[in-house]
Amino acid sequence: MDVSKIKNPQFLKKMSVSQMNELAGDIRSFLIKKLSKTGGHLAPNLGVVELTLALHKVFNSPKDKLLWDVGHQSYVHKILTGRGDRFDSLRQYKGLCGFPKRSESEHDVWEAGHSSTSLSAALGMAVARDLKHENFEVVAVIGDGALTGGMALEALNDIGHQNRNMIIILNDNEMSIAPNVGALHNMLNRIRSANKYNKAKEDLEYLMKKIPAFGGKIASAAERLKDRLKYLLVSGVFFEELGITYLGPVDGHNLSALMDSFNYAIKKKGPVIIHVLTQKGRGYKPAELDEVGTWHGTGPYKIESGAFIKPIAAAPAYSKVVNDTLQELAREDKRIVVISPAMVVGSKLEGFGKEFPDRLFDVGIAEQHAATFAAGLATQKMKPVLVIYSTFMQRAYDQILHDICRQNLNVVIAVDRAGLVGADGETHQGVFDIGFLRSLPNLTIMMGKDENELRNMIYTAINDNQGPIAVRYPRGNGIGVAMNSPLHELSIGSWEVIRDGRDVTVLAFGPMLQIALKAAKQLETDGIQVQIVNARFIKPLDSKMLSELAAHGRPILTVEEGMLAGGFGSSILEFFHDQGIYDLMIERMGIDDCFVEHGSVNELLNELGLTSEHISIRVKQMLKNRTGTNRIRKAITS
């Protein structure tokens, strides 16, 4: 079947199980072929083909609400809801989003790029349905990795309490991005092995119904007997003790078993959880055999061999630079420990874990816990390094504020994926952290101009004992500088002039520094001399250098790969205002009050007006607008 021509899922209602199994094969072939060109979340989607087919066979989307936790397993759902013809543009600029998108389809009722949100949202929809006296099913699909998130556990607690009719599909493939960890994972392991539980429970209920009603004593005894059977057959009975009917485990690749379970769940009163066992990467051997999460999200690859197609890059990835630096330092300092919230592979920490297995802590999808765990370690004179994506750090804001910064603890926060990340889109762009971290007392924030400066920043952060430090670094590879010089500490709050110029000063940091340097060279051909400053410490600012700049009186342009609101440029305006300096021309370039969608980083920078060409135009305009009485202006990137 040509799955790219599917318009809506209604055709499934007339299909037999054998026809649906054939369709499952066609969908897998389609995904393997298309994602070999575009990249994307291959393994998660290969694992949910039959599950998604069964959901759309039994339920009636969009009337019935199907929610996908995280959303990176929604490709099959997108195909069945009429978007297969757009898969050539998957995760491409202005193309098909890699996550559910409400503006794309009426079948996408919930958007999620972060895990563990589906249960709370589903309960909200169920409550709204009941208050409005409407009639539809609410079905949330959540993975076993996402279930470890604190928000999911909070939702389960309330779901059991409210006792609304809703269905939870626990998609258990024993993996999130990397292999899952923790006590909940071990509990699910025990349940997987207790596959006789539901049959025994049903048999017992059948026998109980055959017993004549001789009064409350027999009924109470029978109920106690059923409870004891639960404890005998399933260690913990976790879900049923919360008030949620448990069904399973169910083979997630058996369409008949899936549909039977869904239809049974619809008839039950109150919340039901269906434990579905799936194989991540099913149907493509390289993905099936992956034990570390390499095939969770990929770039382009060769279908026949499974070899990834990557550009030749001499420079290492920034994440690898951080790992290697931490390994080097940890050999000399046994107090260094590294914490990751389920991002060991993504943050390239495998090397540290291999050399120091007892000093790398993967706490699962639990960002809040990770931050406070680091704080606890710091109170005991350890040197914890919390390695976390910028986008996921948002979830631990209160813990960073309340537990780390308020107590002024020596925690190093290695902020991976800081800035634009590209194809994962608006839920993953790391452009908000400066705004929400900058206001926190005691916290130092820095970002290096290249991979060598990043090494020295990690070294500085590890050895500084004055409080918490956040070290930001981007996704992707470094610029190729030599890294053979000895590590040394940087003076906190110190900037450096990279290029002299008499006409305009540009303050930039991180990847934007290279773009600013390129703009300066372009402007030099027009006779404009631009001073470039590496404003590597976002907080504290280099107040001495800023005062010197004010004395010179040159126009100042700040450039940042982050939000203008509350960002680095705002801190420069605040500084001069607080110093009573009002006669400088100061403009800002950054991201203005919008969520940045998916596309390559270069395409997004162009759309946001953050290229060397845009900087050149802005500098020329500033010089043109400069008058005898300069003023502070706010420049908004359009």
Secondary structure, 3 states (H helix, E strand, C coil): CCHHHCCCHHHHHHCCHHHHHHHHHHHHHHHHHHHHHHCECHHHHHCCHHHHHHHHHHCCCCCCEEEECCCCCCHHHHHHHHHHHHHHHCCCCCCCCCCCCCCCCCCCCCCCCCCCCHHHHHHHHHHHHHHCCCCCCEEEEEECCHHHCHHHHHHHHHHHHHCCCEEEEEEECCECCCECCCHHHHHHHHHHHCCCHHHHHHHHHHHHHHCCCCCHHHHHHHHHHHHHHHHHHCCCCHHHHCCCEEEEEEECCCHHHHHHHHHHHHHCCCEEEEEEECCCCCCCHHHHCCCCCCCCCECCECCCCCCECCCCCCCCEHHHHHHHHHHHHHCCCCCEEEEECCCCCCCCCHHHHHHCHHHEEECCCCHHHHHHHHHHHHHCCCEEEEEEEHHHHHHHHHHHHHHHHCCCCCCEEEEECCECCCCCHHHCCECCHHHHHCCCCCCEEEECCCHHHHHHHHHHHHHCCCCCEEEECCCCECCCCCCCCCCCCCCCCCCEEEECCCCEEEEECCHHHHHHHHHHHHHHCCCCCEEEEECCEEECCCHHHHHHHHHHCCCEEEEEEEECCCCHHHHHHHHHHHCCCCCCCEEEEEECCCCCCCCCHHHHHHHHCCCHHHHHHHHHHHHHHCCCCCCECCCCCC
